[in-house]
């Protein structure tokens, strides 16, 4: 197969249903996360969050979507029309394709509780997550704005810097599990979750995840203080909403990958039907950390961002891989 071997082949109907469910899930994730984040940040900072639209402000996402849909579609005169239009789509496509490999459970009654399980799951994750890089770069360059272009250059440097450390952080888990398959990695954690022996790798992955998703304190590509809004300065309406959708989707995906590699995936007490519940609970717990950090830490300077990535994260990740390789070989 093009993406590697799989343990079993599902029917076309099952795959179609899975695809529909993934798309529905994607467009349900973001409205929920936006209102939850704004409520939580309000609590963290001792102020009100959304509280006007609907009971307790829970209908605020619908008001936001209506506002974005009602805005006039606009394109800067200097923009490159085709590239300017497809950039948001590439970022969303990246998130959807990587979401498809997160396992929410094992095979039940001949149906795998995941979109697709391929033998090269880790490589699949990095291959398709890199689409977001091209989307951000095209958005900044094709907008014809110096602020957008500078934001795109920041995105390129930041994603390249931290993706190396992220890959090395996952490599330690791959060596311990002896497989690139996502489901095999979860099953290998039956005795102990890899967050214990690979705690350093877990921290490196999570910090890199903040940088990969452009979340505070690493939201330099969209730094409103000096670049207006960075790579998305010239976007409005639902095109701007697409970047917002992609940000929350990527946050969910990074949390899902962390749960799969370090927190035992669907492993938890109770019957097998609780497997998806445990995965969702663990993912939401990590998303809570994302929101907590955003409400707490200020944005770092760009030189601090690069120094942390190349002078601290990369050496630590390399050392973690070397130590893991020695221990796996000896033990």
C-alpha positions in Angstrom: 0.0 0.0 0.0 1.0 3.6 -0.5 1.1 4.5 3.2 2.4 1.1 4.4 0.9 -2.1 5.5 -2.1 -2.4 7.9 -3.1 -5.2 10.2 -6.5 -5.7 8.5 -8.6 -4.2 5.7 -12.0 -2.6 6.5 -14.8 -2.3 4.0 -15.3 0.8 1.9 -18.5 1.6 3.8 -16.8 1.6 7.1 -14.0 3.9 5.8 -16.6 6.3 4.4 -18.4 6.4 7.7 -15.1 7.0 9.5 -14.3 9.9 7.1 -17.6 11.5 7.7 -17.3 11.2 11.5 -13.8 12.7 11.4 -15.1 15.7 9.4 -18.0 16.2 11.8 -15.7 15.9 14.7 -13.4 18.5 13.3 -16.1 21.1 13.0 -17.5 20.3 16.4 -14.1 20.5 18.2 -13.4 24.2 17.4 -16.6 25.8 18.6 -16.4 23.9 21.9 -12.7 24.7 22.4 -13.1 28.4 21.7 -15.8 28.9 24.2 -14.1 26.7 26.8 -10.8 28.6 26.3 -12.4 32.0 26.7 -14.3 30.9 29.8 -11.2 29.4 31.4 -8.9 32.4 30.6 -11.6 34.6 32.1 -11.4 32.5 35.3 -7.6 32.5 35.3 -7.5 36.2 35.0 -10.3 37.1 37.4 -12.7 38.5 34.7 -15.8 37.5 32.8 -15.6 35.3 29.8 -18.4 35.2 27.2 -21.7 35.6 29.0 -24.1 37.3 26.7 -25.1 35.0 23.9 -27.1 32.0 25.0 -27.1 30.4 28.5 -23.8 31.3 30.2 -22.4 32.5 26.8 -22.3 29.0 25.3 -23.7 30.2 22.0 -20.9 32.7 21.4 -19.2 30.5 18.8 -22.3 30.6 16.6 -22.3 34.4 16.9 -18.6 34.5 15.9 -19.3 32.2 12.9 -22.2 34.4 11.8 -20.1 37.5 12.0 -17.3 35.9 9.9 -19.7 34.6 7.3 -21.3 38.1 7.0 -18.0 39.8 6.2 -17.2 40.8 2.7 -14.7 38.6 0.9 -11.7 40.8 0.2 -8.3 40.2 -1.4 -5.4 42.7 -1.4 -4.5 44.2 -4.8 -1.0 42.9 -4.6 -1.9 39.4 -3.5 -1.3 36.4 -5.7 -4.9 35.2 -6.0 -4.6 31.4 -6.3 -2.0 31.0 -3.6 -3.7 33.5 -1.3 -6.9 31.4 -1.6 -5.5 27.9 -1.1 -3.3 28.7 1.9 -6.0 28.4 4.6 -7.1 25.1 3.0 -3.7 23.6 3.2 -3.5 24.3 6.9 -6.9 22.8 7.6 -6.0 19.8 5.4 -2.9 19.2 7.4 -4.9 19.0 10.7 -7.6 16.7 9.3 -5.1 14.2 7.8 -3.1 14.0 11.0 -6.2 13.7 13.1 -7.1 10.5 11.1 -4.3 8.5 12.6 -5.0 9.2 16.3 -6.3 5.9 17.8 -9.3 6.2 20.1 -9.4 2.5 20.8 -8.4 -0.9 19.5 -10.3 -3.0 17.0 -13.8 -3.7 18.2 -16.1 -6.1 16.2 -13.9 -5.7 13.1 -13.9 -1.9 13.2 -10.8 0.0 14.3 -11.6 3.0 16.5 -9.4 5.3 14.4 -9.4 6.7 10.9 -6.5 4.7 9.6 -3.7 2.6 11.2 -0.6 2.5 9.1 2.7 0.8 9.8 4.6 4.1 9.4 2.3 6.2 11.6 5.0 8.4 13.0 6.3 9.2 9.5 2.7 9.8 8.4 2.3 12.4 11.2 5.4 14.4 10.3 4.7 14.1 6.5 1.2 15.5 6.6 1.7 17.9 9.5 4.3 19.7 7.4 1.5 20.8 5.1 0.7 23.5 7.7 4.2 24.9 7.1 3.4 25.5 3.4 0.0 27.0 4.2 1.5 29.5 6.6 4.3 30.4 4.3 2.0 30.8 1.3 -0.4 32.9 3.3 2.3 35.4 4.2 4.1 35.5 0.9 1.0 35.6 -1.3 -0.7 38.4 0.7 1.6 41.0 -0.7 2.2 42.6 2.7 5.4 43.2 4.5 3.8 42.3 7.8 2.4 39.1 6.5 5.7 38.2 4.8 7.7 38.7 8.1 5.1 36.6 9.9 5.6 33.9 7.3 9.4 33.9 7.7 9.0 33.7 11.5 6.7 30.7 11.0 9.2 28.9 8.7 12.1 29.4 11.1 10.0 28.5 14.2 8.4 25.3 12.7 11.7 24.0 11.3 13.5 24.7 14.6 11.1 22.9 16.9 10.0 20.1 14.5 13.5 18.6 14.8 13.3 18.4 18.6 9.7 17.1 18.3 10.8 14.3 16.1 13.7 13.3 18.3 11.4 13.3 21.3 9.2 10.7 19.6 12.1 8.7 18.5 12.9 7.6 22.0 9.3 6.1 22.3 9.7 4.4 18.9 12.9 2.7 20.0 11.2 1.5 23.2 8.1 0.2 21.5 10.0 -1.2 18.4 7.3 0.0 16.0 6.1 3.0 14.1 2.5 2.0 14.3 0.3 4.2 16.6 -1.8 1.2 17.8 1.3 -0.9 18.4 2.9 1.9 20.5 -0.2 2.1 22.7 -0.3 -1.6 23.2 3.4 -1.6 24.2 2.4 0.6 27.2 0.3 -2.1 28.8 2.8 -2.4 31.7 3.9 1.2 32.1 3.1 4.4 30.2 6.1 5.9 28.4 5.7 9.3 30.2 7.6 7.6 33.1 10.8 6.4 31.3 10.5 9.1 28.6 9.6 12.1 30.9 12.2 14.3 29.3 11.0 13.4 25.8 7.4 14.2 27.0 8.4 17.7 28.2 10.4 18.3 25.0 7.4 17.2 22.8 5.0 19.4 24.7 7.2 22.5 24.6 7.8 21.9 20.9 4.0 21.4 20.5 3.4 24.9 21.8 5.8 26.2 19.1 4.4 24.1 16.4 0.9 25.3 17.0 1.9 29.0 17.4 0.4 29.1 20.8 1.5 31.4 23.7 4.2 32.0 24.7 5.5 31.1 21.2 2.9 32.9 19.1 5.6 35.0 17.4 4.3 34.4 13.8 1.1 36.3 14.7 2.6 38.8 17.1 0.0 41.6 17.1 2.3 44.0 19.0 4.8 44.3 16.1 3.4 42.5 13.0 -0.3 43.5 13.3 -1.4 39.8 13.0 1.6 38.2 11.2 0.9 35.8 8.3 -2.9 36.3 8.5 -2.9 40.1 8.6 -4.6 40.4 5.2 -7.2 37.7 5.8 -10.8 38.3 6.9 -14.1 36.6 7.1 -14.1 32.8 6.9 -10.6 32.7 5.5 -9.4 34.2 8.8 -11.7 31.7 10.5 -10.0 28.9 8.7 -6.7 29.8 10.4 -8.5 29.9 13.7 -10.0 26.5 13.0 -6.6 25.1 12.1 -5.0 26.4 15.3 -7.4 24.6 17.5 -7.4 21.5 15.4 -3.6 21.4 15.6 -3.7 21.8 19.3 -6.1 18.8 19.5 -3.8 16.8 17.2 -0.6 17.5 19.2 -2.4 16.6 22.4 -3.7 13.4 20.8 -0.2 12.4 19.6 1.2 13.1 23.1 -1.6 10.9 24.6 -0.8 8.1 22.2 3.0 8.1 22.6 3.4 9.0 26.3 0.1 8.6 28.2 -1.0 5.1 27.3 -3.6 6.1 24.6 -6.8 4.3 25.4 -5.3 2.5 28.4 -7.4 3.0 31.5 -9.6 1.2 34.0 -13.0 -0.2 33.0 -14.5 -2.1 30.1 -13.3 -1.7 26.5 -16.2 0.6 25.6 -14.6 3.2 27.8 -11.4 3.3 25.6 -12.5 6.4 23.6 -13.6 8.1 26.8 -10.2 7.8 28.3 -8.5 9.1 25.1 -10.8 12.2 25.0 -10.3 12.8 28.8 -6.5 12.7 28.4 -6.6 14.9 25.3 -8.8 17.5 27.0 -6.4 17.5 30.0 -3.5 18.4 27.8 -5.6 21.1 26.0 -6.3 22.5 29.5 -2.5 22.9 29.9 -2.3 24.7 26.6 -5.0 27.2 27.8 -3.4 27.5 31.2 -0.1 28.4 29.7 -1.7 31.0 27.4 -3.4 32.7 30.3 -0.2 32.7 32.4 3.0 33.3 30.4 3.9 36.4 28.4 5.2 36.1 24.8 8.9 35.5 24.6 11.3 37.5 22.4 12.2 36.0 19.0 15.9 35.6 20.0 14.8 33.7 23.1 12.6 31.5 21.0 15.4 30.5 18.7 17.9 30.1 21.5 15.6 27.8 23.4 15.0 25.7 20.3 18.6 25.2 19.1 20.6 25.6 22.3 18.4 23.8 24.8 15.7 21.7 23.2 17.8 20.1 20.4 20.8 19.1 22.6 18.4 17.7 25.3 16.4 15.7 22.7 19.6 14.3 21.2 20.9 13.3 24.6 17.5 11.6 25.4 17.7 9.6 22.2 21.3 8.5 22.9 20.5 7.4 26.4 17.4 5.6 25.3 19.3 3.8 22.5 22.0 2.6 25.1 19.4 1.4 27.6 17.3 -0.4 24.9 20.5 -2.1 23.6 21.9 -3.1 27.0 18.6 -4.1 28.7 
